Amino acid sequence: MRSAAIESAWVVDRYVLFDERDGVVHELNPSASAVWELIDGARPLSAIAAEVSALVGADVSESVATALAEFRDAGLLEPSLDDRACG
């Protein structure tokens, strides 16, 4: 699940995220924005990867997993008890 401390805004073709805790701004590229859009706390990684893969017409499962790991490392996601789900 997305951290409650993160404000997000859609700007042109991507999300810009603001972390209220430290004032850091994160500008996502369009593909990372597609992943961010699908994080709802209920979809597992496999469902997010399948949806993004369908959008781009190629298997991007590894890239989706990397994006989620980077979101977690940056503190953009709440800690999850179930690593298979994004929330």
Secondary structure, 3 states (H helix, E strand, C coil): CECCCEEEEEECCEEEEEECCCCEEEECCHHHHHHHHHCCCCCEHHHHHHHHHHHHCCCCHHHHHHHHHHHHHCCCECCCCCCCECC
